[in-house]
Amino acid sequence: AYGEPDRRYELVQGLPVEMPAPSKRHQALVTALLTRFNWLLAERHLPYTATMLGIQTEPDTVRIPDIVVCHKAVDDPRQPEAADGVVRLALAGVVLVVEVTSTNWREDYAAKQEEYAGRGVGEYVILDTRQEQVVVCRRPEEEGRRYGEVRTYVGGEVFGLEALGGAEFAVDTVLGGETADEVALAEVERMRAEQAARQAAEAKAEVERQARLEVEAQMRAAEARAEAERQAKEAE
């Protein structure tokens, strides 16, 4: 409603604050993670979606994170509460928020961390492209407006996200410039490899089953011959 559709603003304590334009790397990180998150959510049959929404963290403050993972119902455009793309204070269901640092990185580490904890967001992840690290905050303490667990991960390390069923991510991969196309291609190839492995296992099981049937048939034939021979001897 501010009247400048080519710019993005967060509402901070009642005042519109213009957000810096995202860099090319910033955009690549976000689109790659969005793709990977939604693959994982679908694969694990979790009732969430990874999307881009505003979050009302206080009565007069609305933040616009880079990624929001929330219950599917929260992002349903048919719901009047979600029609303007903002998750209101009255709406629960936000389980994960991701921010990629930019020129306002201090906000990510201080004010936003307090606001997301106070809002009850289960996990808050900061992708710090300045220091090449990932900070994962969890266990929100709403009254104290802080996270009970804050861990920093650097190159060579792996971090997990509870909101995504414990899925693990390598810091080097997340911050290394992986593109959404590469993520999608890797997932398709992985699914094909898994399907090929299943088919090979099924084919092997069928061969083993046929071998067992053949052995059983041979045993029945041998028993029948032995019975015939016994009966022949008795007849003599």
ABEGO torsion letter per residue (X at the ends): XAGBAABBBBBBGGBBBBBBBBBAAAAAAAAAAAAAAAAAAAAAGBABBBBBBBBBABAABBBBBABBBBBAAAABAABAAAAAGBBBAABBGBABBBBBBBAAAAAAABAAAAAAAAAGBABBBBBBAAAGBBBBBBGBBAAAGBBABBBBBBBGBBBBBAAAGGBBBBAAAAAAGBBAAAAAAAAAAAAAAAAAAAAAAAAAAAAAAAAAAAAAAAAAAAAAAAAAAAAAAAAX
